[in-house]
Amino acid sequence: MHRYLAYLLAILLFPVCLWLATIWPAWYWGVGVTALLVVLGTWDLLQKRSTLRRNYPVMAHFRYGLESIGPEIRQYFVQSDLEDVPFSRQQRALIYQRSKNEMDVVPFGTLRSTYAVDYEWINHSLAPTEIGHHDFRIQIGPNCAKPYSASVFNISAMSFGSLSANAIRALNEGARRGSFYHDTGEGSISPYHREMGGDLVWEIGSGYFGCRDDAGGFSEETFVANATHDQVKMIEIKLSQGAKPGHGGVLPAAKVSEEISITRGVPMGVDCVSPSKHSAFNTPVELLQFVARLRELSGGKPVGFKLAIGHPWEWFGIAKAMQETGLLPDFIVVDGAEGGTGAAPAEFIDHVGVPMHEALLLVHNTLVGLDLRDRIRVGAAGKVTSAFEIARTIALGADWCNAGRGFMFALGCIQSLSCHSDKCPTGIATQNPHRWRHLDAADKATRVHSYHENTLRALRDLLCAAGLNDPSELGPEHILRRVSPVEIRSLASLYRYLAPGELLRKVPDHAVFHDYWADARSDSFQPPARIQALRSSKSR
């Protein structure tokens, strides 16, 4: 009978409270509470949807209540400073401090175990350098009519619709002040992106929002209208994103407001569909032709694509198309599987796509092996929040880094994990005006700018300590990793790096290239014949 204890106590206490209320009117509050519990328990017994509530009337609701605040309890009271799920308290604290221009030094020693497997560091020099600035830049599209000088640290793709109006305003104003770029995400260029005048990289996804025709295909006319705007510095074709590669999306008709309708170029009252693949091209060669066409239509601005690496033969097909046609993107952004998003199926966010380190290495190695690396710039995104993470990513093979959630923390994100619910407590990932209007865009823009500035100052200090003069000098030999309690390896010795032009001479002694390079095709994304044969063998 203990299962019914709370319900029975409510039934017993109700007449007691009622009797006491006739003597002391203040007891009417007890009458109300016990009456409510009696009604709740009776409903629990009568309903049939939840067995737990039928077996534990009233008590089950205490369980549901505790479960609902479980993430907050773990984050504030249980989680350690270094527990990385998805970002540690230490990572968040560093961003908060740098965004507020607060002291970010650490007392008494590291919290990390320097003898633990996977511990990483950068070796220092006995001849440190002095660098007089921290505004490190990379020239993208040097042969374009309108090349762009990008910061080595920028805001990753996050759309209006996913983020609120004031969050977009703050990010773009922070980017303007710091002279770094703000990727629009695939939701197109909203009025809030334009309002502050910060540099934009316009991301074009499979829905072609901002450059689509009535049928949902690509429209050159509407593309030109947006792409030639002075604020747009580069065009990025989104092939896939790390958090949910190969997955489209639907914004229900009820959420397609007038603002979203105008921004995305879609009708109100109709589901806004983002397909899982592009309709403007079907093969690697057609992708590169599309890149070249967008460069021409934009008036000579750098054009590239973003992708999460999946089947290696598909990336190799794109690389072979570059080699065969001579059509090159100005840049490639590699998005790791550890990337974030407002909402993704659990299986996709946990188990689909190649993590950023391995994906970046594959792209970098392929371009080096084809002697194309010096003609194509490579960016990378995937849980980059600190100067060391920027340095490590550049050492692996990137030219610059993008961050999404790092800049969200600078806006005030508390990692409440409610991005998908439209109930973001900080007004960042919500379209509810009662929530986002309380986000002070001017104040948060200052924090975005400060986080960027202080992170690049820290990067400068790391470079000086290592005896270097520019991030471009970082290589895999500079980053060390403990691979066992008694063994240390540099990234240069852990990973196989191709020599310039090696792919032009032979298939390298590298497992992925050995297995898939010869079979990859520039005229199709389809798997090689032997892979198809393996698949068909299951049905025999």
LONU-705701 format. One record per residue (C-alpha): residue number from 1; x, z, y. Coordinates in Angstrom, 1 decimal, always signed. Layout:
# LONU-705701
{NUM; {X; Z; Y}}
...
//
This chain:
# LONU-705701
{1; {+0.0; +0.0; +0.0}}
{2; {+3.0; +0.2; +2.3}}
{3; {+2.4; -3.5; +3.0}}
{4; {-0.8; -2.6; +4.8}}
{5; {+0.6; +0.5; +6.5}}
{6; {+0.7; -0.9; +10.1}}
{7; {-2.9; -2.3; +9.7}}
{8; {-4.3; +0.9; +8.2}}
{9; {-2.6; +3.1; +10.9}}
{10; {-4.3; +0.9; +13.5}}
{11; {-7.7; +1.3; +11.9}}
{12; {-7.2; +5.1; +11.7}}
{13; {-5.8; +5.5; +15.2}}
{14; {-8.6; +3.4; +16.9}}
{15; {-11.3; +6.1; +16.6}}
{16; {-8.8; +8.8; +17.5}}
{17; {-7.8; +7.0; +20.7}}
{18; {-11.5; +6.3; +21.4}}
{19; {-12.3; +10.0; +21.1}}
{20; {-9.3; +11.0; +23.3}}
{21; {-10.4; +8.5; +25.9}}
{22; {-13.7; +10.3; +26.3}}
{23; {-11.7; +13.3; +27.3}}
{24; {-8.8; +11.7; +29.1}}
{25; {-9.6; +8.2; +30.4}}
{26; {-5.9; +7.3; +30.4}}
{27; {-6.2; +7.0; +26.7}}
{28; {-8.1; +3.8; +27.1}}
{29; {-4.8; +2.0; +26.9}}
{30; {-4.5; +3.3; +23.3}}
{31; {-8.0; +2.0; +22.6}}
{32; {-7.0; -1.4; +23.7}}
{33; {-3.7; -1.5; +21.8}}
{34; {-5.2; -0.3; +18.5}}
{35; {-8.2; -2.5; +18.8}}
{36; {-6.0; -5.5; +19.3}}
{37; {-3.9; -4.6; +16.2}}
{38; {-7.1; -4.1; +14.1}}
{39; {-8.3; -7.6; +15.2}}
{40; {-4.9; -9.1; +14.5}}
{41; {-4.6; -7.5; +11.1}}
{42; {-8.1; -8.6; +10.1}}
{43; {-7.4; -12.1; +11.1}}
{44; {-4.1; -12.0; +9.1}}
{45; {-6.1; -11.0; +6.0}}
{46; {-8.8; -13.7; +6.5}}
{47; {-6.5; -16.7; +7.4}}
{48; {-5.0; -18.8; +4.6}}
{49; {-2.1; -20.7; +6.3}}
{50; {+0.5; -17.9; +5.9}}
{51; {+0.9; -15.9; +2.7}}
{52; {+3.3; -13.5; +4.5}}
{53; {+0.7; -12.5; +7.0}}
{54; {-1.9; -12.0; +4.3}}
{55; {+0.5; -9.8; +2.3}}
{56; {+1.8; -7.9; +5.4}}
{57; {-1.0; -7.9; +8.0}}
{58; {+0.4; -6.9; +11.5}}
{59; {+3.8; -6.1; +10.1}}
{60; {+4.6; -9.8; +9.6}}
{61; {+4.5; -10.3; +13.3}}
{62; {+7.4; -7.9; +13.9}}
{63; {+9.4; -10.1; +11.5}}
{64; {+8.5; -13.3; +13.4}}
{65; {+9.3; -11.6; +16.7}}
{66; {+12.8; -10.5; +15.5}}
{67; {+13.4; -14.0; +14.0}}
{68; {+12.5; -15.7; +17.3}}
{69; {+15.2; -13.8; +19.2}}
{70; {+17.8; -14.1; +16.4}}
{71; {+20.0; -16.6; +18.2}}
{72; {+20.1; -14.4; +21.3}}
{73; {+20.9; -11.3; +19.2}}
{74; {+23.8; -13.1; +17.5}}
{75; {+25.1; -14.7; +20.7}}
{76; {+25.1; -11.5; +22.8}}
{77; {+25.7; -8.7; +20.2}}
{78; {+27.1; -10.2; +16.9}}
{79; {+29.1; -13.3; +17.6}}
{80; {+32.8; -12.8; +18.1}}
{81; {+34.7; -14.1; +21.2}}
{82; {+36.2; -16.9; +19.0}}
{83; {+33.3; -17.9; +16.8}}
{84; {+32.8; -21.5; +17.5}}
{85; {+29.1; -22.1; +17.0}}
{86; {+28.8; -24.5; +18.7}}
{87; {+31.0; -23.1; +21.6}}
{88; {+32.7; -19.8; +21.5}}
{89; {+32.2; -17.0; +24.0}}
{90; {+35.9; -17.5; +25.1}}
{91; {+35.3; -21.2; +25.8}}
{92; {+32.2; -20.5; +27.8}}
{93; {+33.8; -17.7; +29.7}}
{94; {+36.8; -19.9; +30.7}}
{95; {+34.4; -22.6; +32.1}}
{96; {+32.3; -20.0; +34.0}}
{97; {+35.5; -18.6; +35.5}}
{98; {+36.9; -21.9; +36.6}}
{99; {+33.6; -23.2; +37.9}}
{100; {+33.2; -20.1; +40.1}}
{101; {+36.9; -20.1; +41.2}}
{102; {+37.4; -16.7; +39.5}}
{103; {+40.6; -15.4; +38.0}}
{104; {+41.0; -17.1; +34.6}}
{105; {+44.2; -15.3; +33.4}}
{106; {+44.2; -13.4; +30.1}}
{107; {+45.6; -9.8; +29.7}}
{108; {+47.5; -8.2; +26.8}}
{109; {+48.0; -11.2; +24.5}}
{110; {+46.1; -13.9; +22.7}}
{111; {+42.9; -13.1; +20.7}}
{112; {+43.9; -15.8; +18.2}}
{113; {+46.0; -15.3; +15.1}}
{114; {+49.1; -17.4; +15.6}}
{115; {+49.8; -17.3; +11.9}}
{116; {+46.4; -18.5; +10.9}}
{117; {+46.0; -22.0; +9.4}}
{118; {+44.9; -24.6; +12.0}}
{119; {+46.4; -22.7; +14.9}}
{120; {+47.7; -25.3; +17.4}}
{121; {+50.0; -25.2; +20.4}}
{122; {+52.1; -27.5; +22.6}}
{123; {+55.8; -27.1; +22.6}}
{124; {+57.4; -26.2; +26.0}}
{125; {+60.7; -27.4; +27.4}}
{126; {+63.8; -25.6; +28.7}}
{127; {+63.8; -28.2; +31.5}}
{128; {+60.3; -27.9; +32.9}}
{129; {+59.2; -30.4; +35.6}}
{130; {+57.4; -30.0; +38.9}}
{131; {+54.4; -32.1; +39.5}}
{132; {+53.1; -32.1; +43.1}}
{133; {+49.5; -33.1; +42.3}}
{134; {+46.9; -32.7; +39.6}}
{135; {+44.8; -35.8; +40.3}}
{136; {+45.8; -37.7; +37.2}}
{137; {+44.3; -41.2; +36.9}}
{138; {+44.1; -44.2; +34.5}}
{139; {+43.6; -47.8; +35.7}}
{140; {+40.7; -49.4; +33.7}}
{141; {+40.3; -53.2; +33.8}}
{142; {+43.5; -54.0; +35.8}}
{143; {+42.8; -57.7; +35.4}}
{144; {+39.1; -57.5; +36.5}}
{145; {+38.0; -58.5; +39.9}}
{146; {+37.0; -54.8; +40.5}}
{147; {+39.2; -52.5; +38.5}}
{148; {+38.5; -48.8; +38.4}}
{149; {+40.9; -45.9; +38.8}}
{150; {+39.4; -43.2; +36.6}}
{151; {+40.2; -39.5; +36.4}}
{152; {+41.5; -38.3; +33.0}}
{153; {+38.5; -35.9; +32.9}}
{154; {+34.9; -37.1; +33.5}}
{155; {+31.3; -36.3; +32.9}}
{156; {+30.0; -37.7; +29.6}}
{157; {+26.7; -39.5; +29.1}}
{158; {+23.6; -37.4; +29.7}}
{159; {+20.4; -39.1; +30.8}}
{160; {+17.8; -38.2; +33.4}}
{161; {+15.0; -37.1; +31.2}}
{162; {+17.3; -35.2; +29.0}}
{163; {+18.6; -33.4; +32.1}}
{164; {+16.5; -32.3; +35.1}}
{165; {+16.6; -33.9; +38.5}}
{166; {+18.6; -31.1; +40.1}}
{167; {+21.1; -31.0; +37.2}}
{168; {+21.7; -34.8; +37.8}}
{169; {+22.0; -34.2; +41.5}}
{170; {+24.6; -31.4; +41.0}}
{171; {+26.6; -33.3; +38.5}}
{172; {+26.8; -36.4; +40.7}}
{173; {+27.7; -34.5; +43.8}}
{174; {+30.4; -32.6; +42.0}}
{175; {+31.7; -35.9; +40.7}}
{176; {+31.7; -37.3; +44.2}}
{177; {+33.6; -34.4; +45.6}}
{178; {+36.2; -34.6; +42.9}}
{179; {+36.5; -38.4; +42.7}}
{180; {+35.7; -38.5; +39.0}}
{181; {+32.9; -40.4; +37.2}}
{182; {+29.5; -39.5; +36.1}}
{183; {+28.1; -41.4; +33.0}}
{184; {+24.4; -42.0; +33.5}}
{185; {+23.5; -41.9; +29.8}}
{186; {+21.2; -44.5; +28.3}}
{187; {+18.2; -43.4; +30.4}}
{188; {+19.3; -45.7; +33.3}}
{189; {+20.2; -45.0; +36.9}}
{190; {+17.7; -42.6; +38.4}}
{191; {+17.1; -41.9; +42.1}}
{192; {+18.9; -38.6; +41.6}}
{193; {+22.0; -40.4; +40.4}}
{194; {+22.0; -42.5; +43.6}}
{195; {+21.2; -39.8; +46.0}}
{196; {+24.6; -38.2; +46.2}}
{197; {+26.8; -41.3; +45.9}}
{198; {+29.2; -40.2; +43.2}}
{199; {+30.9; -42.8; +41.0}}
{200; {+28.7; -44.0; +38.1}}
{201; {+29.4; -45.5; +34.7}}
{202; {+26.2; -47.1; +33.7}}
{203; {+25.5; -46.7; +30.0}}
{204; {+23.3; -49.4; +28.5}}
{205; {+21.7; -48.5; +25.1}}
{206; {+19.6; -50.4; +22.7}}
{207; {+16.4; -49.8; +24.8}}
{208; {+18.1; -51.6; +27.8}}
{209; {+16.6; -49.2; +30.2}}
{210; {+17.1; -50.4; +33.7}}
{211; {+17.8; -53.9; +32.5}}
{212; {+15.0; -54.8; +30.2}}
{213; {+12.3; -57.4; +30.1}}
{214; {+8.6; -56.8; +29.3}}
{215; {+9.3; -57.3; +25.6}}
{216; {+12.0; -54.7; +25.6}}
{217; {+14.9; -57.1; +25.4}}
{218; {+17.9; -57.5; +27.7}}
{219; {+17.1; -59.0; +31.2}}
{220; {+20.0; -60.5; +33.1}}
{221; {+18.0; -60.4; +36.4}}
{222; {+17.3; -56.7; +36.3}}
{223; {+20.9; -56.0; +35.0}}
{224; {+22.4; -57.8; +38.0}}
{225; {+20.2; -55.8; +40.5}}
{226; {+21.7; -52.5; +39.2}}
{227; {+25.2; -53.5; +38.0}}
{228; {+26.2; -55.0; +41.4}}
{229; {+25.4; -51.7; +43.2}}
{230; {+28.6; -50.3; +44.8}}
{231; {+28.1; -46.9; +43.2}}
{232; {+28.3; -48.4; +39.7}}
{233; {+32.0; -48.7; +38.8}}
{234; {+31.9; -49.6; +35.1}}
{235; {+29.4; -50.7; +32.5}}
{236; {+29.3; -49.0; +29.1}}
{237; {+27.4; -50.5; +26.1}}
{238; {+26.3; -47.7; +23.8}}
{239; {+26.6; -48.8; +20.2}}
{240; {+26.2; -45.2; +18.9}}
{241; {+26.6; -41.6; +19.9}}
{242; {+28.4; -38.9; +17.9}}
{243; {+25.5; -36.4; +17.6}}
{244; {+23.1; -38.9; +16.0}}
{245; {+24.8; -42.3; +15.3}}
{246; {+22.5; -45.0; +13.9}}
{247; {+19.4; -43.1; +15.1}}
{248; {+17.0; -44.4; +17.7}}
{249; {+14.4; -42.3; +19.5}}
{250; {+10.9; -42.2; +20.9}}
{251; {+9.8; -40.6; +24.2}}
{252; {+6.1; -40.0; +23.6}}
{253; {+3.7; -41.7; +26.0}}
{254; {+2.6; -38.3; +27.4}}
{255; {+6.1; -37.7; +28.6}}
{256; {+6.6; -41.0; +30.3}}
{257; {+6.0; -39.9; +33.9}}
{258; {+5.8; -42.2; +36.8}}
{259; {+9.5; -41.3; +37.6}}
{260; {+10.6; -42.1; +34.1}}
{261; {+8.6; -45.3; +34.1}}
{262; {+10.2; -46.5; +37.3}}
{263; {+13.7; -45.4; +36.2}}
{264; {+13.7; -46.9; +32.8}}
{265; {+11.5; -49.9; +33.5}}
{266; {+8.9; -49.1; +30.9}}
{267; {+5.1; -48.8; +31.3}}
{268; {+3.4; -45.5; +31.7}}
{269; {+1.0; -44.4; +29.0}}
{270; {+3.0; -46.2; +26.2}}
{271; {+5.7; -44.7; +23.9}}
{272; {+9.2; -45.4; +25.2}}
{273; {+11.1; -46.6; +22.2}}
{274; {+14.9; -46.6; +21.9}}
{275; {+15.6; -48.8; +18.8}}
{276; {+18.4; -47.8; +16.4}}
{277; {+20.2; -51.2; +17.1}}
{278; {+20.7; -53.7; +19.8}}
{279; {+18.8; -57.0; +20.0}}
{280; {+21.2; -58.8; +22.4}}
{281; {+23.8; -59.3; +19.6}}
{282; {+24.0; -59.2; +15.8}}
{283; {+27.7; -59.7; +15.0}}
{284; {+31.1; -58.4; +16.2}}
{285; {+31.8; -61.8; +18.0}}
{286; {+28.4; -61.7; +19.7}}
{287; {+29.1; -58.1; +20.9}}
{288; {+32.3; -59.3; +22.6}}
{289; {+30.5; -62.3; +24.1}}
{290; {+27.9; -59.8; +25.5}}
{291; {+30.8; -57.8; +27.0}}
{292; {+32.2; -60.8; +28.6}}
{293; {+28.8; -61.9; +30.0}}
{294; {+28.1; -58.4; +31.5}}
{295; {+31.6; -58.5; +33.1}}
{296; {+30.7; -61.8; +34.7}}
{297; {+27.2; -60.8; +35.8}}
{298; {+28.4; -57.5; +37.3}}
{299; {+30.9; -59.4; +39.6}}
{300; {+34.0; -58.5; +37.6}}
{301; {+33.6; -54.8; +36.9}}
{302; {+35.2; -53.3; +33.8}}
{303; {+32.9; -53.4; +30.8}}
{304; {+33.4; -51.7; +27.5}}
{305; {+31.5; -49.9; +24.7}}
{306; {+31.0; -46.5; +23.3}}
{307; {+30.8; -45.9; +19.6}}
{308; {+30.9; -43.2; +16.9}}
{309; {+32.9; -44.5; +13.9}}
{310; {+31.0; -44.9; +10.7}}
{311; {+31.6; -47.6; +8.1}}
{312; {+35.3; -48.6; +8.8}}
{313; {+34.7; -52.3; +8.0}}
{314; {+32.3; -52.5; +11.0}}
{315; {+34.9; -51.3; +13.4}}
{316; {+37.5; -53.5; +11.7}}
{317; {+35.1; -56.5; +12.2}}
{318; {+35.0; -55.8; +15.9}}
{319; {+38.8; -55.6; +16.0}}
{320; {+39.2; -58.8; +14.1}}
{321; {+36.7; -60.5; +16.5}}
{322; {+39.0; -59.4; +19.4}}
{323; {+42.0; -60.9; +17.6}}
{324; {+40.3; -64.2; +16.8}}
{325; {+38.4; -64.8; +20.0}}
{326; {+40.7; -63.2; +22.6}}
{327; {+37.5; -61.6; +24.1}}
{328; {+38.5; -58.0; +24.8}}
{329; {+36.5; -55.0; +26.2}}
{330; {+38.2; -53.3; +29.2}}
{331; {+37.7; -49.9; +27.5}}
{332; {+36.4; -48.2; +24.4}}
{333; {+34.9; -44.7; +24.4}}
{334; {+35.2; -42.9; +21.0}}
{335; {+32.4; -40.4; +20.5}}
{336; {+33.1; -37.8; +17.8}}
{337; {+30.5; -36.4; +15.4}}
{338; {+30.9; -33.0; +17.0}}
{339; {+29.2; -34.4; +20.1}}
{340; {+26.0; -32.7; +21.5}}
{341; {+22.6; -34.0; +22.3}}
{342; {+19.2; -32.6; +23.5}}
{343; {+17.7; -33.1; +20.1}}
{344; {+18.8; -34.6; +16.8}}
{345; {+17.7; -34.3; +13.1}}
{346; {+19.7; -31.5; +11.4}}
{347; {+21.2; -33.9; +8.8}}
{348; {+22.4; -36.2; +11.5}}
{349; {+24.0; -33.5; +13.7}}
{350; {+25.6; -31.8; +10.7}}
{351; {+26.6; -34.7; +8.3}}
{352; {+26.6; -38.1; +10.0}}
{353; {+29.6; -39.8; +11.7}}
{354; {+33.4; -39.3; +11.8}}
{355; {+34.8; -36.4; +13.8}}
{356; {+36.5; -37.3; +17.0}}
{357; {+40.2; -36.8; +16.0}}
{358; {+40.0; -39.1; +13.0}}
{359; {+37.8; -41.6; +14.8}}
{360; {+40.1; -41.7; +17.8}}
{361; {+43.1; -42.2; +15.5}}
{362; {+41.5; -45.1; +13.7}}
{363; {+40.6; -46.9; +16.9}}
{364; {+44.0; -46.2; +18.5}}
{365; {+45.9; -47.3; +15.4}}
{366; {+43.9; -50.5; +15.0}}
{367; {+44.6; -51.6; +18.6}}
{368; {+48.3; -50.7; +18.3}}
{369; {+48.5; -52.6; +15.0}}
{370; {+47.0; -55.7; +16.7}}
{371; {+49.2; -55.4; +19.7}}
{372; {+46.2; -54.9; +21.9}}
{373; {+46.5; -51.2; +22.8}}
{374; {+48.2; -51.8; +26.2}}
{375; {+45.3; -54.1; +27.2}}
{376; {+42.4; -51.8; +26.3}}
{377; {+41.9; -48.3; +27.6}}
{378; {+40.5; -45.7; +25.3}}
{379; {+38.4; -42.7; +26.2}}
{380; {+37.3; -39.9; +23.9}}
{381; {+34.5; -37.3; +23.8}}
{382; {+33.9; -34.4; +21.5}}
{383; {+33.9; -30.7; +22.5}}
{384; {+36.6; -31.0; +25.2}}
{385; {+36.4; -28.1; +27.5}}
{386; {+40.0; -26.9; +28.4}}
{387; {+43.3; -28.4; +29.6}}
{388; {+44.8; -27.9; +26.1}}
{389; {+42.0; -29.9; +24.5}}
{390; {+42.5; -32.7; +27.0}}
{391; {+46.2; -32.7; +26.3}}
{392; {+45.7; -32.7; +22.5}}
{393; {+43.2; -35.6; +22.7}}
{394; {+45.5; -37.7; +24.9}}
{395; {+48.4; -36.8; +22.5}}
{396; {+46.3; -38.1; +19.6}}
{397; {+45.8; -41.5; +21.3}}
{398; {+43.3; -41.4; +24.2}}
{399; {+43.8; -42.3; +27.8}}
{400; {+41.2; -40.0; +29.2}}
{401; {+38.5; -37.5; +28.1}}
{402; {+34.8; -37.1; +28.8}}
{403; {+32.8; -33.8; +28.5}}
{404; {+29.1; -33.2; +28.5}}
{405; {+28.4; -29.6; +27.4}}
{406; {+31.5; -28.4; +29.3}}
{407; {+30.0; -29.6; +32.6}}
{408; {+26.6; -28.2; +31.5}}
{409; {+28.3; -24.8; +31.3}}
{410; {+29.6; -25.3; +34.8}}
{411; {+26.0; -25.9; +35.9}}
{412; {+25.1; -22.5; +34.4}}
{413; {+24.1; -23.4; +30.8}}
{414; {+24.0; -20.2; +28.7}}
{415; {+23.8; -22.0; +25.3}}
{416; {+20.3; -20.8; +24.6}}
{417; {+19.9; -23.7; +22.2}}
{418; {+16.5; -24.7; +23.7}}
{419; {+17.4; -28.1; +25.0}}
{420; {+14.7; -29.8; +22.8}}
{421; {+11.9; -27.4; +23.8}}
{422; {+11.6; -28.3; +27.6}}
{423; {+12.0; -24.5; +28.1}}
{424; {+15.6; -24.4; +29.2}}
{425; {+16.0; -21.0; +31.0}}
{426; {+18.6; -22.4; +33.4}}
{427; {+16.6; -25.4; +34.6}}
{428; {+19.2; -27.9; +33.3}}
{429; {+17.7; -29.5; +30.2}}
{430; {+14.0; -29.5; +31.2}}
{431; {+11.5; -31.7; +33.1}}
{432; {+9.4; -28.7; +34.0}}
{433; {+9.6; -28.5; +37.8}}
{434; {+8.7; -24.7; +37.7}}
{435; {+12.1; -24.3; +35.9}}
{436; {+14.4; -26.9; +37.4}}
{437; {+13.5; -26.4; +41.0}}
{438; {+15.2; -23.0; +40.8}}
{439; {+18.5; -24.6; +40.0}}
{440; {+20.4; -24.8; +43.3}}
{441; {+21.9; -28.3; +43.2}}
{442; {+24.3; -27.7; +46.1}}
{443; {+25.7; -24.5; +44.6}}
{444; {+26.0; -26.0; +41.1}}
{445; {+27.8; -29.1; +42.5}}
{446; {+30.4; -26.8; +43.9}}
{447; {+30.8; -25.3; +40.4}}
{448; {+31.1; -28.7; +38.8}}
{449; {+33.8; -29.7; +41.2}}
{450; {+35.7; -26.4; +40.8}}
{451; {+35.6; -26.6; +37.0}}
{452; {+37.1; -30.1; +37.2}}
{453; {+39.7; -29.2; +39.7}}
{454; {+40.9; -26.0; +38.0}}
{455; {+41.0; -27.6; +34.6}}
{456; {+43.2; -30.4; +35.9}}
{457; {+45.4; -27.9; +37.6}}
{458; {+45.8; -26.2; +34.2}}
{459; {+46.6; -29.5; +32.7}}
{460; {+49.3; -30.1; +35.3}}
{461; {+50.8; -26.7; +34.4}}
{462; {+50.8; -27.5; +30.7}}
{463; {+52.6; -30.8; +31.5}}
{464; {+55.2; -29.1; +33.6}}
{465; {+55.9; -26.5; +30.9}}
{466; {+56.3; -29.3; +28.4}}
{467; {+58.8; -31.1; +30.7}}
{468; {+56.5; -34.1; +31.3}}
{469; {+55.4; -35.8; +34.5}}
{470; {+52.1; -37.5; +33.5}}
{471; {+49.4; -37.1; +30.8}}
{472; {+50.3; -40.7; +29.6}}
{473; {+53.7; -39.2; +28.3}}
{474; {+51.9; -36.9; +25.9}}
{475; {+52.3; -38.0; +22.2}}
{476; {+51.5; -36.5; +18.8}}
{477; {+55.0; -35.1; +18.6}}
{478; {+54.1; -32.6; +21.4}}
{479; {+51.2; -30.9; +19.5}}
{480; {+52.0; -28.5; +16.6}}
{481; {+49.6; -27.2; +14.0}}
{482; {+50.1; -24.5; +11.4}}
{483; {+49.0; -26.0; +8.0}}
{484; {+49.8; -23.0; +5.9}}
{485; {+51.1; -19.4; +6.6}}
{486; {+54.6; -20.8; +6.2}}
{487; {+54.4; -24.4; +7.2}}
{488; {+54.2; -26.1; +10.7}}
{489; {+53.7; -29.8; +11.2}}
{490; {+53.4; -31.9; +14.4}}
{491; {+50.5; -34.3; +14.7}}
{492; {+53.0; -37.1; +14.5}}
{493; {+54.0; -36.0; +11.0}}
{494; {+50.4; -35.1; +9.9}}
{495; {+48.9; -38.5; +10.8}}
{496; {+50.1; -42.0; +10.0}}
{497; {+50.6; -43.9; +13.2}}
{498; {+51.0; -47.7; +13.0}}
{499; {+53.8; -49.6; +14.7}}
{500; {+53.0; -52.1; +17.4}}
{501; {+51.9; -55.4; +15.8}}
{502; {+52.0; -54.0; +12.3}}
{503; {+48.5; -55.3; +11.4}}
{504; {+49.6; -58.8; +12.4}}
{505; {+52.4; -58.8; +9.8}}
{506; {+50.9; -56.9; +6.8}}
{507; {+48.2; -54.5; +5.6}}
{508; {+49.7; -51.1; +6.4}}
{509; {+50.3; -48.4; +3.8}}
{510; {+47.3; -46.5; +5.1}}
{511; {+44.3; -45.7; +2.9}}
{512; {+41.5; -46.9; +5.2}}
{513; {+43.3; -50.1; +6.2}}
{514; {+44.3; -50.8; +2.6}}
{515; {+40.7; -50.4; +1.4}}
{516; {+38.8; -52.2; +4.1}}
{517; {+40.9; -54.3; +6.5}}
{518; {+41.2; -57.5; +4.4}}
{519; {+37.4; -57.6; +3.7}}
{520; {+36.2; -56.9; +7.3}}
{521; {+34.5; -59.9; +9.0}}
{522; {+34.2; -60.9; +12.6}}
{523; {+31.0; -62.7; +12.0}}
{524; {+29.0; -59.9; +10.4}}
{525; {+28.5; -56.2; +10.3}}
{526; {+27.4; -56.4; +6.7}}
{527; {+29.5; -54.6; +4.0}}
{528; {+32.1; -56.5; +2.0}}
{529; {+31.0; -58.2; -1.2}}
{530; {+32.7; -55.6; -3.4}}
{531; {+30.8; -52.8; -1.6}}
{532; {+27.5; -54.6; -2.0}}
{533; {+28.4; -55.0; -5.7}}
{534; {+28.9; -51.3; -6.1}}
{535; {+25.5; -50.7; -4.5}}
{536; {+23.8; -53.2; -6.7}}
{537; {+25.4; -51.7; -9.9}}
{538; {+23.0; -48.7; -9.5}}
{539; {+20.0; -50.9; -10.2}}
{540; {+21.3; -52.6; -13.3}}
//
